[in-house]
């Protein structure tokens, strides 16, 4: 998949395209339907399938005083979009100036003029242009006039529409299993392994700590069953994941760390490596214990439950 980081990077010989536009935060099951429809439409009409995604998220521009915490970072998003098999993605810089285009300017100058759109894949509730003045009727009329088809995707979802907002709420309460049902995969954080306090090693539970700038929405504090993956090593390990501030030790910094039972994890030097932490099920919430003894006892129980969840 070709990735264009700026509109200016889109080659003039890209040709005619089938285009869809959206935030695609999480690239969930609903997005998957849109992307597959786009790919199929492009193959059917011998077009280049092109996804336009925004960075930063429009809400961060229009509502800077109430920012949204994104399910996944940009690089995670691009990786998930690539898995759909589309030909290219454009990362469109979102700004107030970009949002000020009229509906007609956005379609004629941007979609048709700059991106060569001959097919546009959208949801029925599509809104675009200054003040969201354009809608599906606007887009269809402009398509009839300027030679592009509009393909409308019905709402998809079991028991309700798939929604990035709903997935964020599930992660915020720690229901990672329900979030995975909407995402179509286990929610994952991606970052670099950094040095921690090494208390886990002292208690017989060595951990790998994820850096605080990791990509992805950190779920609610607690202990989870999941996986640690080290892409450079091709290594994937069943893991007990701890999220929180280590209240037993009066910690104040929120951390994400993973312990891989049943392997000689303490012997692996993974500092500085990229690590992916995937969440399968929440085992329990965060608890402050009265000393190290009760904590170690609980950690043994946590590991047993992680083994049971992961099989």
N, C-alpha and C positions, 0 to 999 in steps of 0.2 A: 504494500500500500504506500502510495506517495503521500508525504506530509508537507503541506505548504504552511509555513509559519506566518506568512503575511500575504495579503491579496496580491502584492507586487510579485510574489514568487510563483504565482500560477502561470504556467507557460502559455504563450499565445497559441501554440499548436495543440493545446489540450483537446480541442475539438468540441463537438456537441455533447452536452451533459444531461444526465438525470440527477437532480439535486434534491436534497432534503436539508432542512435547517433546524437546529435546536440546541439546547444546552447539553442534553444527553448525560446529565449527572448520574453516575452509577451504571449507565448503559444497561438498564434493567430489561426484563422480559418484554415490556411494551416497546422499548426502543428496538429490541431485537426484531420484532415484527416489522417496524418501519424500515430498518436496514435491509432485511431480507426482501421486502417489497421493492425497495430502491434498486437493489442488485438485480432482481428479476426483471424489473422494468427496463433497466439499462441493457441487459443481455437481449431482451426481446426486441429492442429498437436499435441495437448496435450503438449505444451511447456509453460515455464514461460515467460511472457512478461516483458522485461527489457528495461528501457530507460536509456541511458547514457547521462548526461548533464555536461557541463564544468563549473568549477569555479576556477579561474576567467575566464572571457570571453577571448578567444584567442587573440582578438585585443588588449586587455590591456597588453598582454605579448609581442606580436610581434610589436606593434606600441604604445609603452608607451608614446611617445611624442604627440600623437593625440588620447587620450582615447575616448571611446564611452560611452555615458550616457545610461544606460540600462532602458528599459521600466518597468521592474519589478525587485525586489530584489530576491535573491535566495529562501527565504522562500515563497514568493508569487509564484514564479515559481513552486516550489514543490507542493504547494497547488493546483495550476491549473492542473498540470500533474496528481495529485491524482484523480481529478474529471473525468478523462478519463476512469478510471477503470482498468488501467494496474496493474500488480502484484508488480512491484518493480522499483526503480530508483537508479542509482549509480551516486553520485556526484564525477566526476573525476577531481582531481586537475590537472589543465593545467599548464605546464611549458615548457621551451625550451627543456629540456631533454625528456619529453614526446613527443614533436613534432619531435624529431630527429629519432624516429623509422622509419625504412624503411616501405614501403607499405606492404611487405610480413610479416615482424615482427609484425606489427600492427594487421594484420588479423590472423596470425597463433598463435602468442604468446598471444595476448590480447583478440581478439574476440573469437577465438576457444579454445585456451588453458585455459585462466583464466575465461572467461564468458560462455563457453560451447555453443556457438552460433550454432544453426542448421537452423536458418532463420535470414536474415538481411534485414531490411526495410530501403530503401534509396531513395533519389531523383535522377533523371537522371543525375544531374550535380554533383554528389558526388565526392569529392576529399579527399585524405587521404595520410598519410605517409610523410616522409621527403620531403620538397619542393613541397607538393601536387602532388607527382609523381604517386600515384594510382588514378585510375578513375573507372567508371562503368565496363569497359571491364576487368580491372585488377581484380576487386572484383568478377565478374562472373566467370572468369577463375579459380580463387582460390577456389571459391565455388564448381565448378565442380570437382576440384581435391581433395578437403578436406571435402566434404560431407555436405555443407550447401546451402540452397536456397537463392537467391537474389530476393526480391520483390521490383519492381521499382514503385515509386509514380509519376504520371504525375503532372506537374505544375497545381496548383489550384488557382482560384481567379476569381472574376467577373470584367471584364474590365482590367485584368492584374493580375500578380501573387501576392499573399499575401506576404508581406515583412515586417520584423521587421524594416528595415531601413526606409521604407515608413511610417510606423506607427510613428516612432520617429519624422520624419519631420512634420507630421500632428500635433503631440502634441506640437512641438516647435512653431507652429504658432497658437495654441489654438483651432484647429479644432477637438475637442474631439468627436463630433458626427461621423465624417468620420472615426476617429481612431477606434471607437467602432464597426463600420461596418466590419472592418478588424479583430479586436480582437475577436468579437463574444460576447463581454460584455463591460460594461462601464469601462474605465480606472480608476484604483484605486491606491491611496496611503495608506500605512499602517504604523502607528507609535503610539507614545504615546502623550496624551494630556498634554501640558505644560502651564505654566502661561505666559500670554502676557502682553501688556501694559494696558489692560482693558479699552481702549478708547471706544470700541464698547458698553460695558456695560453702560458707562457714557452717550452715545447717545441713549440708548434704544435698542441697537442691540447686546446683549451679544453673544460672540463667544467662540468656542473651538479652541485652537491653536494646530497645529500639530508640533511635535518636528522636528528640522532641519535635523535629521538623518533618517527620515522616508524612507521606501522602496518605490521605484517607481519614474519614471521620472515626475518631476513637469512641468505641461504645461505652456504655455505662460501667462504672467501677465494679470490679468483681473478679471472679475466677472463671475461666472458660476452657472448654476442650477445643482444640484446634490443631493447626499445623504450622510449623516453621519451614520455610523453603529458602535455600541458599542457591540462587540460580547459577552462580559461577561454578558451584560444585556439583550441580545436578542432584542436590540432596534435599529430601523432604522428610521431616520428622514429626511423629505424633507429639503433641505438646500440651502442657498445662500452661495457660496464659494468665498472667496476673495484670490487671489494670487498676491503678489507683495510686494513693499517696503513702502506702505503707504506714497506716495509722498506729500499728503496734510500736513502731519506732519513732512516732511523732513526726513523720515525714510531711512535707508541704508541697513537694513537686510531684505532679502526676506522671507516672511512668507506665510503660508497656514492656513487660519482660516475659520470656518464655523458658520453660524448663522441659527438656525432652527426656522422659523416663526411659529406662531400659537400654540406654546407649551411653557410651563413655563420653558424654557431652563435655565434661570438664577438660578433656584432652584436645578438643577442637579449638583452634585459634581462629575465631571468625571476626575479631575486631576489625572494623573498617570495611567489612564486606556488606553487600546489599542483602537484605533479609525481607522476606514477605511473611507476614503473620496473618493467617486466615482463621476466622472464628466459626466454629461449628455449633456449639451450644453453651449457654451459661450454666455453670455449676452452682454458683452461689454469689451473693453480694459481698461487698467489702466489709470486713469485721476487724475491730481492734481487740487483740487478745491480751490477756494478763501475763505477759512474759513469753519467752521463747519456747518453753516446753509445750504449752497448749497449741501454739502456732505450728510447731513441727508435727504434732499429732494430727492437726487438721490438714496439713499439707500432704501427709501420707494418705489421708482419706480422699483429698482432692485428686491425687494422682490415680488412685483406684477408680474413682468415678470417671476420670478422663479416659482411662483404658477401656472402661465399659462402654462409654459413648462412642469411641473411635473403633472399637472392635479389635 
